[in-house]
Amino acid sequence: MTLPLRVGIGYDSHRFGEGGPMRLGGVDIPADIHCAGHSDGDAICHAVTDALLGAAALGDIGEMFPDTDAANKGKDSTVMLAAAVARLHQAGWHVGNVDITVITQRPKIGPHRAAIRARLAELLDVSDTEVFVKGKTNESMGWIGREEGLAVMATATVLPRR
């Protein structure tokens, strides 16, 4: 039996590297740091990709784009997210909504929220009213509080395509 909707959860974290810009949600944010990773380090796109794939039981980002594959070195994470959305559509699902929380001391997310929502909505083939992004600090605690990196949590609903 196929449920009328499914929910997935995604998580990603990256340490910071020197030099910017910071890429989050497909948007370049002016900063003197960036998320270091095998790909472009876009933790929002990575968490959303996993949330979508998990909701539809279609694998995960590491399966689709393993960091052991040299072809994925420096890969644009919006390409990975678009591929996950295509896989979702091929399996008979579409995105319902996505809710994202970015946990970081810096950069501040609020000033970039509208641009990130618009870019993700475009990639997910939904209205920007179906995408929300929140920024939270870690109250200066732990590795996030020491500004060593950031973490992202995402939830996604998927619905059967009609």
DSSP file with accessible surface (Angstrom, degrees, kcal/mol):
  #  RESIDUE AA STRUCTURE BP1 BP2  ACC     N-H-->O    O-->H-N    N-H-->O    O-->H-N    TCO  KAPPA ALPHA  PHI   PSI    X-CA   Y-CA   Z-CA
    1    1 A M              0   0  207      0, 0.0     2,-0.5     0, 0.0     0, 0.0   0.000 360.0 360.0 360.0 131.7    0.0    0.0    0.0
    2    2 A T        -     0   0   92      2,-0.0     0, 0.0     1,-0.0     0, 0.0  -0.819 360.0-130.6 -93.3 124.9    1.3    3.4   -0.9
    3    3 A L        -     0   0   85     -2,-0.5     3,-0.1     1,-0.1    -1,-0.0  -0.400  19.4-117.7 -69.4 153.7    0.7    6.1    1.7
    4    4 A P  S    S+     0   0  103      0, 0.0     2,-0.3     0, 0.0    -1,-0.1   0.717  96.4   6.0 -69.0 -18.2   -0.8    9.4    0.5
    5    5 A L        -     0   0   79    154,-0.2     2,-0.3     2,-0.0   154,-0.2  -0.980  67.1-154.6-156.7 156.2    2.4   11.2    1.6
    6    6 A R  E     -A  158   0A  70    152,-2.2   152,-2.3    -2,-0.3     2,-0.4  -0.955   8.4-145.3-131.2 156.1    5.7   10.3    3.0
    7    7 A V  E     -A  157   0A  93     -2,-0.3     2,-0.3   150,-0.2   150,-0.2  -0.957  13.5-172.6-124.7 137.1    8.2   12.2    5.2
    8    8 A G  E     -A  156   0A   5    148,-2.7   148,-2.2    -2,-0.4     2,-0.4  -0.927  11.5-147.6-127.1 155.0   12.0   12.1    5.1
    9    9 A I  E     -A  155   0A 131     -2,-0.3     2,-0.3   146,-0.2   146,-0.2  -0.972  14.2-172.3-121.7 135.0   14.7   13.5    7.3
   10   10 A G  E     -A  154   0A   3    144,-3.3   144,-2.7    -2,-0.4     2,-0.3  -0.940   3.0-176.9-126.2 150.7   18.1   14.7    6.1
   11   11 A Y  E     +A  153   0A 117     -2,-0.3     2,-0.3   142,-0.2   142,-0.2  -0.995   6.4 166.1-143.1 143.2   21.2   15.8    7.9
   12   12 A D  E     -A  152   0A  35    140,-2.0   140,-3.0    -2,-0.3     2,-0.3  -0.979   8.0-174.4-152.4 152.1   24.6   17.1    6.9
   13   13 A S  E     -A  151   0A  46     -2,-0.3     2,-0.3   138,-0.2   138,-0.2  -0.986   2.9-174.7-144.6 150.0   27.5   18.8    8.5
   14   14 A H  E     -A  150   0A  27    136,-2.0   136,-2.1    -2,-0.3     2,-0.2  -0.996  23.4-124.3-143.3 144.5   30.7   20.3    7.2
   15   15 A R  E     -A  149   0A 185     21,-0.4    21,-2.6    -2,-0.3   134,-0.3  -0.498  38.6-106.0 -79.1 158.4   33.8   21.8    8.8
   16   16 A F  E     -D   35   0B  29    132,-2.9     2,-0.3    19,-0.2    19,-0.2  -0.635  30.0-163.1 -86.3 144.6   34.8   25.3    7.6
   17   17 A G  E     -D   34   0B  18     17,-2.8    17,-1.9    -2,-0.3     2,-0.1  -0.837  32.2 -92.9-116.5 160.5   37.7   26.0    5.3
   18   18 A E  E    S+D   33   0B 183     -2,-0.3    15,-0.3    15,-0.2    14,-0.0  -0.455  87.5  36.4 -74.3 146.6   39.4   29.3    4.8
   19   19 A G  S    S-     0   0   37     13,-2.6    -2,-0.2    -2,-0.1    13,-0.2   0.239  76.3 -91.1  90.3 145.7   38.2   31.5    2.0
   20   20 A G        +     0   0   42     11,-0.1    14,-0.2    12,-0.1     2,-0.1  -0.462  69.2  90.5-116.8-171.7   34.8   32.1    0.6
   21   21 A P        -     0   0   64      0, 0.0     2,-0.5     0, 0.0    11,-0.1   0.562  53.4-139.5 -81.4 171.8   32.2   32.4   -0.6
   22   22 A M  E     -E   29   0C   0      7,-2.6     7,-3.9    12,-0.2     2,-0.6  -0.824  14.5-150.7 -92.4 126.1   30.0   30.1    1.4
   23   23 A R  E     +E   28   0C  59     -2,-0.5     2,-0.4    17,-0.3    20,-0.4  -0.909  25.5 161.8-104.0 119.9   27.6   28.1   -0.8
   24   24 A L  E >   -E   27   0C   0      3,-2.4     3,-1.5    -2,-0.6    18,-0.1  -0.991  68.2  -5.6-138.1 127.4   24.3   27.2    0.9
   25   25 A G  T 3  S-     0   0    0     -2,-0.4    95,-0.1     1,-0.3     3,-0.1   0.795 128.7 -57.5  62.7  28.2   21.1   26.1   -0.9
   26   26 A G  T 3  S+     0   0   10      1,-0.2     2,-0.4    93,-0.1    -1,-0.3   0.575 115.2 114.5  79.2  10.4   22.7   26.9   -4.3
   27   27 A V  E <   -E   24   0C  27     -3,-1.5    -3,-2.4     2,-0.0     2,-0.6  -0.944  64.7-133.2-118.0 132.1   23.4   30.5   -3.3
   28   28 A D  E     -E   23   0C  86     -2,-0.4    -5,-0.2    -5,-0.2    -8,-0.0  -0.752  23.3-162.6 -84.1 120.6   26.9   32.0   -2.9
   29   29 A I  E     -E   22   0C   0     -7,-3.9    -7,-2.6    -2,-0.6     2,-0.1  -0.901  25.8-112.4-105.9 126.8   27.0   33.9    0.4
   30   30 A P        +     0   0  109      0, 0.0     2,-0.3     0, 0.0    -7,-0.0  -0.385  61.9 132.2 -59.4 125.4   29.8   36.4    0.9
   31   31 A A        -     0   0   34     -2,-0.1   -11,-0.1    76,-0.1    -2,-0.0  -0.966  64.7-122.4-165.6 162.6   32.0   35.1    3.7
   32   32 A D  S    S+     0   0  105     -2,-0.3   -13,-2.6   -13,-0.2     2,-0.3   0.245  96.9  54.9 -96.5  11.2   35.7   34.5    4.5
   33   33 A I  E     -D   18   0B  12    -15,-0.3     2,-0.3   -17,-0.0   -15,-0.2  -0.900  62.7-167.8-134.2 164.4   34.9   30.8    5.1
   34   34 A H  E     -D   17   0B  64    -17,-1.9   -17,-2.8    -2,-0.3     2,-0.7  -0.941  36.2 -93.8-145.0 166.3   33.3   28.0    3.1
   35   35 A C  E     -D   16   0B   4     -2,-0.3     2,-0.3     5,-0.3   -19,-0.2  -0.778  41.8-140.7 -84.5 116.3   32.1   24.5    3.8
   36   36 A A        +     0   0   32    -21,-2.6   -21,-0.4    -2,-0.7     2,-0.3  -0.594  42.2 130.5 -78.5 136.4   34.9   22.1    3.1
   37   37 A G        -     0   0   34      2,-0.3    37,-0.2    -2,-0.3   -23,-0.1  -0.981  69.9 -92.8-170.2 174.4   33.8   18.8    1.4
   38   38 A H  S    S+     0   0   57     -2,-0.3    36,-3.7    35,-0.1    37,-0.2   0.914 116.9  31.6 -67.4 -40.8   34.4   16.4   -1.5
   39   39 A S  S    S-     0   0   16     34,-0.3    -2,-0.3    35,-0.2    35,-0.2   0.086 129.0 -61.4 -89.6-148.1   31.8   18.3   -3.5
   40   40 A D        -     0   0   40     35,-2.0   -17,-0.3    -4,-0.1    -5,-0.3   0.485  69.5-120.6 -79.8  -1.6   31.2   22.0   -3.2
   41   41 A G        +     0   0    0      1,-0.2     2,-1.5    34,-0.2     3,-0.1   0.656  51.2 163.1  77.3  17.1   30.2   21.4    0.4
   42   42 A D     >  -     0   0    0      1,-0.2     4,-2.1   -18,-0.1    -1,-0.2  -0.509  14.1-175.8 -74.2  92.2   26.6   22.8    0.1
   43   43 A A  H  > S+     0   0    0     -2,-1.5     4,-2.4   -20,-0.4     5,-0.2   0.799  77.5  56.5 -64.8 -30.1   25.2   21.3    3.3
   44   44 A I  H  > S+     0   0    0    -21,-0.2     4,-2.6     2,-0.2     5,-0.3   0.969 109.4  44.8 -65.1 -51.1   21.7   22.5    2.6
   45   45 A C  H  > S+     0   0    0      1,-0.2     4,-2.5     2,-0.2    -2,-0.2   0.899 113.8  51.6 -60.1 -38.2   21.5   20.8   -0.7
   46   46 A H  H  X S+     0   0   13     -4,-2.1     4,-2.2     2,-0.2    -1,-0.2   0.939 111.8  44.9 -64.9 -46.0   23.0   17.6    0.8
   47   47 A A  H  X S+     0   0    0     -4,-2.4     4,-2.3     2,-0.2    -2,-0.2   0.913 115.0  47.9 -65.9 -41.0   20.5   17.5    3.6
   48   48 A V  H  X S+     0   0    0     -4,-2.6     4,-2.6     2,-0.2     5,-0.2   0.920 109.2  54.1 -66.6 -40.9   17.5   18.1    1.4
   49   49 A T  H  X S+     0   0    0     -4,-2.5     4,-2.5    -5,-0.3     5,-0.2   0.946 111.4  45.0 -57.2 -47.7   18.7   15.5   -1.1
   50   50 A D  H  X S+     0   0   39     -4,-2.2     4,-2.6     1,-0.2     5,-0.2   0.889 111.0  53.5 -65.7 -37.8   18.9   12.9    1.6
   51   51 A A  H  X S+     0   0    0     -4,-2.3     4,-2.2     2,-0.2   105,-0.2   0.935 112.5  44.2 -62.5 -43.9   15.5   14.0    3.0
   52   52 A L  H  X S+     0   0    0     -4,-2.6     4,-1.6     2,-0.2    -2,-0.2   0.939 115.5  46.1 -66.3 -48.5   13.8   13.5   -0.4
   53   53 A L  H  <>S+     0   0    0     -4,-2.5     5,-3.0    -5,-0.2     6,-0.3   0.909 113.9  49.8 -62.5 -40.2   15.5   10.2   -1.2
   54   54 A G  H ><5S+     0   0   43     -4,-2.6     3,-1.2    -5,-0.2    -1,-0.2   0.906 105.5  56.2 -65.5 -40.8   14.7    8.9    2.2
   55   55 A A  H 3<5S+     0   0    5     -4,-2.2    -1,-0.2     1,-0.3    -2,-0.2   0.883 116.1  36.7 -58.6 -38.4   11.0    9.9    2.0
   56   56 A A  T 3<5S-     0   0    5     -4,-1.6    -1,-0.3    -5,-0.1    -2,-0.2   0.355 110.2-120.5 -96.6   5.6   10.6    7.9   -1.2
   57   57 A A  T < 5S+     0   0   80     -3,-1.2    -3,-0.2    -4,-0.3    -4,-0.1   0.911  70.1 135.4  55.1  47.9   13.0    5.1   -0.1
   58   58 A L      < -     0   0   40     -5,-3.0     2,-0.3     1,-0.4    -4,-0.2   0.094  66.7 -97.0-114.8  21.5   15.2    5.7   -3.1
   59   59 A G        -     0   0   30     -6,-0.3    -1,-0.4    -5,-0.1     2,-0.3  -0.692  45.4 -80.5 104.9-155.8   18.6    5.6   -1.5
   60   60 A D    >>  -     0   0   74     -2,-0.3     4,-2.1    -7,-0.1     3,-0.6  -0.925  36.2 -95.9-148.2 172.6   20.9    8.4   -0.2
   61   61 A I  H 3> S+     0   0   26     -2,-0.3     4,-3.1     1,-0.2    -1,-0.1   0.858 119.9  56.5 -63.4 -35.6   23.3   11.0   -1.5
   62   62 A G  H 34 S+     0   0   40      1,-0.2    -1,-0.2     2,-0.2     5,-0.1   0.828 108.1  48.3 -66.7 -31.1   26.3    8.8   -0.7
   63   63 A E  H <4 S+     0   0  121     -3,-0.6    -2,-0.2     2,-0.2    -1,-0.2   0.909 117.6  40.3 -72.1 -43.5   24.9    6.0   -2.9
   64   64 A M  H  < S+     0   0   37     -4,-2.1    -2,-0.2     1,-0.2    -3,-0.2   0.874 134.2  19.6 -73.0 -38.2   24.1    8.3   -5.8
   65   65 A F  S  < S-     0   0   35     -4,-3.1    -1,-0.2    -5,-0.2    -2,-0.2  -0.613  81.2-164.7-135.2  71.5   27.3   10.4   -5.5
   66   66 A P    >   -     0   0   41      0, 0.0     3,-1.6     0, 0.0     6,-0.3  -0.282  23.0-135.4 -63.3 142.3   30.0    8.5   -3.6
   67   67 A D  T 3  S+     0   0  114      1,-0.3    -5,-0.0     4,-0.1     6,-0.0   0.527 103.1  69.7 -75.5  -1.9   32.9   10.6   -2.3
   68   68 A T  T 3  S+     0   0  126      4,-0.0     2,-0.6     3,-0.0    -1,-0.3   0.526  81.1  88.4 -86.8  -7.1   35.2    7.7   -3.5
   69   69 A D    X   -     0   0   75     -3,-1.6     3,-2.2     1,-0.1     4,-0.3  -0.832  69.8-151.6 -95.8 116.6   34.3    8.7   -7.1
   70   70 A A  G >  S+     0   0   83     -2,-0.6     3,-1.6     1,-0.3    -1,-0.1   0.772  92.5  71.1 -58.6 -25.0   36.8   11.3   -8.5
   71   71 A A  G 3  S+     0   0   69      1,-0.3    -1,-0.3     3,-0.0    -4,-0.1   0.727  94.8  55.0 -64.5 -19.7   34.0   12.5  -10.8
   72   72 A N  G X  S+     0   0    9     -3,-2.2     3,-1.9    -6,-0.3    -1,-0.3   0.491  76.1 121.1 -93.1  -2.0   32.2   14.0   -7.7
   73   73 A K  T <  S-     0   0  141     -3,-1.6   -34,-0.3     1,-0.3   -35,-0.1  -0.434  93.7  -4.7 -64.5 121.1   35.2   16.0   -6.6
   74   74 A G  T 3  S+     0   0   50    -36,-3.7    -1,-0.3    -2,-0.2   -35,-0.2   0.569  94.9 168.5  73.0   8.5   34.1   19.7   -6.5
   75   75 A K    <   -     0   0   58     -3,-1.9   -35,-2.0   -37,-0.2     2,-0.5  -0.220  43.6-108.5 -59.4 140.3   30.7   18.7   -7.9
   76   76 A D    >>  -     0   0   59    -37,-0.2     4,-1.1     1,-0.2     3,-1.1  -0.575  23.3-147.2 -68.6 118.6   27.9   21.3   -7.8
   77   77 A S  H 3> S+     0   0    0     -2,-0.5     4,-2.4     1,-0.3     5,-0.2   0.725  94.9  65.9 -67.3 -20.8   25.5   20.1   -5.2
   78   78 A T  H 3> S+     0   0    5      2,-0.2     4,-2.5     1,-0.2    -1,-0.3   0.851  99.1  53.7 -68.0 -29.9   22.5   21.7   -7.1
   79   79 A V  H <> S+     0   0   76     -3,-1.1     4,-2.1     2,-0.2    -2,-0.2   0.905 108.9  48.6 -66.6 -40.2   23.3   19.1   -9.8
   80   80 A M  H  X S+     0   0    5     -4,-1.1     4,-2.0     2,-0.2    -2,-0.2   0.927 112.2  48.1 -65.7 -43.3   23.0   16.3   -7.2
   81   81 A L  H  X S+     0   0    0     -4,-2.4     4,-2.5     1,-0.2    -2,-0.2   0.928 110.4  51.3 -63.8 -43.2   19.8   17.7   -5.8
   82   82 A A  H  X S+     0   0   42     -4,-2.5     4,-2.4     1,-0.2    -1,-0.2   0.893 108.9  51.6 -61.3 -38.0   18.3   18.0   -9.3
   83   83 A A  H  X S+     0   0   34     -4,-2.1     4,-2.3     2,-0.2    -1,-0.2   0.889 109.1  50.3 -66.4 -37.8   19.3   14.4  -10.0
   84   84 A A  H  X S+     0   0    0     -4,-2.0     4,-2.5     2,-0.2    -2,-0.2   0.909 109.9  50.1 -66.2 -40.2   17.5   13.3   -6.8
   85   85 A V  H  X S+     0   0    9     -4,-2.5     4,-2.7     2,-0.2    -2,-0.2   0.919 110.1  50.7 -64.2 -40.7   14.4   15.2   -7.8
   86   86 A A  H  X S+     0   0   42     -4,-2.4     4,-2.7     2,-0.2    -2,-0.2   0.919 110.2  49.5 -62.2 -42.0   14.5   13.5  -11.2
   87   87 A R  H  X S+     0   0   77     -4,-2.3     4,-1.6     2,-0.2    -2,-0.2   0.912 110.3  51.7 -62.3 -40.6   14.8   10.1   -9.5
   88   88 A L  H  <>S+     0   0    0     -4,-2.5     5,-2.4     1,-0.2     3,-0.3   0.940 111.1  46.6 -60.2 -48.1   11.9   11.0   -7.3
   89   89 A H  H ><5S+     0   0   48     -4,-2.7     3,-1.8     1,-0.2    -2,-0.2   0.906 109.4  54.0 -63.0 -42.7    9.8   11.9  -10.4
   90   90 A Q  H 3<5S+     0   0  165     -4,-2.7    -1,-0.2     1,-0.3    -2,-0.2   0.817 106.5  53.3 -61.8 -29.4   10.7    8.7  -12.2
   91   91 A A  T 3<5S-     0   0   48     -4,-1.6    -1,-0.3    -3,-0.3    -2,-0.2   0.412 126.9-100.0 -87.4   2.0    9.6    6.7   -9.2
   92   92 A G  T < 5S+     0   0   33     -3,-1.8    69,-3.0     1,-0.3     2,-0.3   0.689  84.4 113.7  92.7  19.5    6.2    8.5   -9.3
   93   93 A W  E   < -B  160   0A  18     -5,-2.4    -1,-0.3    67,-0.3     2,-0.3  -0.822  41.4-166.4-119.1 160.2    6.6   11.1   -6.5
   94   94 A H  E     -B  159   0A  64     65,-2.5    65,-2.8    -2,-0.3     2,-0.2  -0.960  35.8 -90.7-139.4 160.7    6.8   14.8   -6.3
   95   95 A V  E     -B  158   0A   4     29,-0.4    63,-0.3    -2,-0.3     3,-0.1  -0.495  32.6-179.2 -72.5 132.4    8.0   17.2   -3.6
   96   96 A G  E     -     0   0A  11     61,-3.3     2,-0.3     1,-0.4    62,-0.2   0.869  63.9 -35.1 -90.7 -63.8    5.3   18.4   -1.2
   97   97 A N  E     -B  157   0A  59     60,-0.8    60,-2.5    29,-0.1    -1,-0.4  -0.981  48.3-146.0-155.9 163.9    7.3   20.7    1.0
   98   98 A V  E     -Bc 156 131A   1     32,-2.5    34,-1.8    -2,-0.3     2,-0.4  -0.999   7.5-168.1-135.8 135.0   10.8   21.1    2.5
   99   99 A D  E     -Bc 155 132A  58     56,-2.5    56,-2.6    -2,-0.4     2,-0.4  -0.997  13.0-171.1-125.9 128.3   11.7   22.6    5.9
  100  100 A I  E     -Bc 154 133A   0     32,-2.2    34,-2.4    -2,-0.4     2,-0.5  -0.959  14.0-167.2-127.3 137.0   15.4   23.3    6.7
  101  101 A T  E     -Bc 153 134A  24     52,-3.1    52,-2.6    -2,-0.4     2,-0.5  -0.992   7.9-161.9-123.0 123.5   17.2   24.4    9.8
  102  102 A V  E     -Bc 152 135A   0     32,-3.1    34,-2.9    -2,-0.5     2,-0.7  -0.927   5.5-157.8-103.8 122.2   20.8   25.6    9.5
  103  103 A I  E     +Bc 151 136A  22     48,-3.4    48,-2.1    -2,-0.5     2,-0.3  -0.902  38.8 125.2-105.2 109.9   22.7   25.5   12.8
  104  104 A T        -     0   0    6     32,-2.7     5,-0.2    -2,-0.7    46,-0.1  -0.977  58.4-141.8-160.7 147.6   25.7   27.9   12.6
  105  105 A Q  S    S+     0   0   24     39,-0.5    -1,-0.1     1,-0.4    32,-0.1   0.834  86.6  53.9 -77.4 -38.0   27.1   30.9   14.4
  106  106 A R  S    S+     0   0   81     43,-0.2    -1,-0.4     1,-0.2     2,-0.1  -0.973  85.6  37.2-153.0 150.7   28.0   32.4   11.1
  107  107 A P  S    S-     0   0   16      0, 0.0     2,-0.2     0, 0.0    -1,-0.2   0.610  82.0-125.2 -76.2 159.5   27.1   33.3    8.5
  108  108 A K        -     0   0  126      1,-0.1     4,-0.2    -2,-0.1    -2,-0.1  -0.524  16.7-156.4 -69.1 135.7   23.7   34.6    9.5
  109  109 A I  S >> S+     0   0    5     -2,-0.2     3,-2.2    -5,-0.2     4,-0.8   0.845  75.7  77.4 -86.1 -35.4   21.0   32.9    7.4
  110  110 A G  G >4 S+     0   0   39      1,-0.3     3,-1.2     2,-0.2     4,-0.4   0.848  90.6  53.0 -47.8 -47.4   18.2   35.5    7.7
  111  111 A P  G 34 S+     0   0  105      0, 0.0    -1,-0.3     0, 0.0     4,-0.2   0.714 117.7  39.1 -65.2 -15.1   19.7   38.0    5.1
  112  112 A H  G <> S+     0   0   49     -3,-2.2     4,-2.4    -4,-0.2     5,-0.2   0.385  85.5 101.9-112.7   0.3   19.9   35.2    2.6
  113  113 A R  H <X S+     0   0   76     -3,-1.2     4,-2.9    -4,-0.8     5,-0.2   0.903  80.4  49.5 -55.0 -49.4   16.7   33.3    3.3
  114  114 A A  H  > S+     0   0   76     -4,-0.4     4,-2.4     1,-0.2    -1,-0.2   0.921 112.9  46.9 -61.3 -43.3   14.7   34.6    0.3
  115  115 A A  H  > S+     0   0   50      2,-0.2     4,-2.4     1,-0.2    -1,-0.2   0.910 114.0  47.7 -65.9 -40.8   17.4   33.9   -2.2
  116  116 A I  H  X S+     0   0    0     -4,-2.4     4,-2.8     2,-0.2     5,-0.3   0.935 112.3  49.4 -65.9 -44.9   17.9   30.3   -0.8
  117  117 A R  H  X S+     0   0   54     -4,-2.9     4,-2.6    -5,-0.2    -2,-0.2   0.927 112.3  48.3 -59.4 -44.9   14.2   29.6   -0.8
  118  118 A A  H  X S+     0   0   49     -4,-2.4     4,-2.0    -5,-0.2    -1,-0.2   0.921 113.2  46.7 -63.5 -43.8   13.8   30.9   -4.4
  119  119 A R  H  X S+     0   0   68     -4,-2.4     4,-2.1     2,-0.2    -2,-0.2   0.927 114.7  46.2 -66.5 -43.5   16.8   28.8   -5.6
  120  120 A L  H  X S+     0   0    0     -4,-2.8     4,-2.6     2,-0.2     5,-0.2   0.912 109.4  54.5 -65.8 -40.6   15.6   25.6   -3.8
  121  121 A A  H  X>S+     0   0    6     -4,-2.6     5,-2.1    -5,-0.3     4,-1.0   0.919 108.8  49.7 -58.4 -41.9   12.0   26.1   -5.1
  122  122 A E  H ><5S+     0   0  137     -4,-2.0     3,-0.6     1,-0.2    -1,-0.2   0.936 113.5  45.1 -61.0 -46.5   13.4   26.2   -8.6
  123  123 A L  H 3<5S+     0   0   24     -4,-2.1    -2,-0.2     1,-0.2    -1,-0.2   0.831 117.1  44.6 -67.1 -33.7   15.4   23.1   -8.1
  124  124 A L  H 3<5S-     0   0    1     -4,-2.6   -29,-0.4    -5,-0.2    -1,-0.2   0.504 106.7-124.4 -89.7  -6.7   12.5   21.2   -6.4
  125  125 A D  T <<5S+     0   0  122     -4,-1.0     2,-0.3    -3,-0.6    -3,-0.2   0.918  73.2 111.0  60.6  45.9    9.9   22.4   -8.9
  126  126 A V  S   <S-     0   0   32     -5,-2.1    -1,-0.2    -6,-0.1    -2,-0.1  -0.878  75.6 -87.5-135.2 172.3    7.7   23.9   -6.2
  127  127 A S    >   -     0   0   58     -2,-0.3     3,-2.3     1,-0.1     4,-0.1  -0.469  38.3-115.4 -76.0 153.8    6.6   27.3   -5.1
  128  128 A D  G >  S+     0   0   72      1,-0.3     3,-1.2     2,-0.2    -1,-0.1   0.692 114.9  71.0 -67.7 -11.0    8.9   29.1   -2.7
  129  129 A T  G 3  S+     0   0   94      1,-0.2    -1,-0.3     3,-0.0   -12,-0.0   0.608  92.8  57.9 -75.3  -9.5    5.9   28.9   -0.2
  130  130 A E  G <  S+     0   0   81     -3,-2.3   -32,-2.5   -13,-0.1     2,-0.4   0.320 101.5  65.3 -97.8   4.3    6.7   25.1   -0.1
  131  131 A V  E <   +c   98   0A   1     -3,-1.2     2,-0.4   -34,-0.2   -32,-0.2  -0.995  59.7 178.9-129.6 130.3   10.3   25.8    1.1
  132  132 A F  E     -c   99   0A  80    -34,-1.8   -32,-2.2    -2,-0.4     2,-0.4  -0.994   8.0-166.2-134.0 145.8   11.4   27.3    4.4
  133  133 A V  E     -c  100   0A   0     -2,-0.4     2,-0.4   -34,-0.2   -32,-0.2  -0.997   6.0-173.8-130.6 127.3   14.9   27.9    5.8
  134  134 A K  E     -c  101   0A  45    -34,-2.4   -32,-3.1    -2,-0.4     2,-0.4  -0.942  12.6-147.4-119.9 145.4   15.6   28.8    9.4
  135  135 A G  E     +c  102   0A  34     -2,-0.4     2,-0.4   -34,-0.2   -32,-0.2  -0.932  19.4 176.3-111.4 133.2   18.9   29.8   10.9
  136  136 A K  E     -c  103   0A 116    -34,-2.9   -32,-2.7    -2,-0.4     2,-0.2  -0.987  20.2-139.9-130.8 145.0   19.8   28.9   14.5
  137  137 A T        -     0   0   47     -2,-0.4   -32,-0.2   -34,-0.2     8,-0.1  -0.490  19.4-128.1 -89.9 172.6   23.0   29.4   16.5
  138  138 A N    >   -     0   0   54     -2,-0.2     3,-2.2     6,-0.1     7,-0.2   0.019  48.6-108.3-106.1  24.3   24.3   26.8   18.8
  139  139 A E  T 3   -     0   0  146      1,-0.3     3,-0.1     5,-0.1     6,-0.1   0.837  69.2 -65.0  52.0  36.5   24.5   29.4   21.6
  140  140 A S  T 3  S+     0   0   87      1,-0.2     2,-0.3     4,-0.1    -1,-0.3   0.677 103.6 135.5  62.6  22.2   28.3   29.4   21.3
  141  141 A M    <>  -     0   0  115     -3,-2.2     4,-2.3     4,-0.1     3,-0.3  -0.758  54.5 -16.1-101.3 147.8   28.5   25.7   22.5
  142  142 A G  H  > S-     0   0   36     -2,-0.3     4,-2.1     2,-0.2     5,-0.2   0.005 110.5 -33.3  65.1-164.5   30.5   22.9   21.0
  143  143 A W  H  4>S+     0   0   92      1,-0.2     5,-2.6     2,-0.2     6,-0.5   0.845 141.1  49.3 -64.9 -32.0   32.2   22.7   17.6
  144  144 A I  H >45S+     0   0   10     -3,-0.3     3,-1.9     3,-0.2   -39,-0.5   0.936 110.6  50.4 -70.5 -44.1   29.5   24.8   15.9
  145  145 A G  H 3<5S+     0   0   10     -4,-2.3    -2,-0.2     1,-0.3    -3,-0.2   0.817 106.5  54.8 -62.2 -31.2   29.7   27.4   18.7
  146  146 A R  T 3<5S-     0   0  154     -4,-2.1    -1,-0.3    -5,-0.2    -2,-0.2   0.355 117.1-117.8 -82.0   4.6   33.5   27.5   18.2
  147  147 A E  T < 5S+     0   0   80     -3,-1.9    -3,-0.2     2,-0.2    -2,-0.1   0.836  74.6 132.9  61.1  39.5   32.8   28.3   14.5
  148  148 A E  S   <S-     0   0   93     -5,-2.6  -132,-2.9     1,-0.2     2,-0.3   0.635  76.9 -43.1 -88.2 -17.6   34.5   25.1   13.3
  149  149 A G  E     -A   15   0A   0     -6,-0.5   -44,-0.4  -134,-0.3     2,-0.3  -0.972  58.4-104.3 177.5-168.4   31.6   24.3   11.0
  150  150 A L  E     -A   14   0A   0   -136,-2.1  -136,-2.0    -2,-0.3     2,-0.3  -0.907  15.5-146.1-140.3 167.1   27.9   24.1   10.6
  151  151 A A  E     -AB  13 103A   3    -48,-2.1   -48,-3.4    -2,-0.3     2,-0.4  -0.955   7.7-158.2-134.1 153.4   25.1   21.5   10.5
  152  152 A V  E     -AB  12 102A   0   -140,-3.0  -140,-2.0    -2,-0.3     2,-0.4  -1.000   3.3-168.1-135.0 134.4   21.8   21.3    8.6
  153  153 A M  E     -AB  11 101A  92    -52,-2.6   -52,-3.1    -2,-0.4     2,-0.4  -0.962  13.3-178.4-116.5 140.2   18.7   19.3    9.3
  154  154 A A  E     -AB  10 100A   1   -144,-2.7  -144,-3.3    -2,-0.4     2,-0.4  -0.998  14.0-165.0-139.5 141.3   15.9   19.0    6.7
  155  155 A T  E     -AB   9  99A  55    -56,-2.6   -56,-2.5    -2,-0.4     2,-0.4  -0.944  13.8-174.6-118.5 148.5   12.5   17.4    6.5
  156  156 A A  E     -AB   8  98A   1   -148,-2.2  -148,-2.7    -2,-0.4     2,-0.4  -0.999  15.0-151.9-141.7 141.9   10.7   16.8    3.3
  157  157 A T  E     -AB   7  97A  28    -60,-2.5   -61,-3.3    -2,-0.4   -60,-0.8  -0.906  13.5-165.4-108.1 143.4    7.3   15.5    2.3
  158  158 A V  E     -AB   6  95A   0   -152,-2.3  -152,-2.2    -2,-0.4   -63,-0.2  -0.966   1.4-163.1-126.4 147.7    6.7   13.7   -1.0
  159  159 A L  E     - B   0  94A  51    -65,-2.8   -65,-2.5    -2,-0.4  -154,-0.2  -0.924  32.0 -93.5-126.7 150.8    3.4   13.0   -2.6
  160  160 A P  E     - B   0  93A  35      0, 0.0   -67,-0.3     0, 0.0     2,-0.2  -0.375  44.2-117.2 -62.4 139.9    2.4   10.6   -5.4
  161  161 A R              0   0  119    -69,-3.0   -67,-0.0   -72,-0.1   -68,-0.0  -0.569 360.0 360.0 -75.4 143.8    2.4   12.2   -8.8
  162  162 A R              0   0  263     -2,-0.2    -1,-0.0   -69,-0.0   -70,-0.0  -0.788 360.0 360.0-111.3 360.0   -0.9   12.3  -10.6
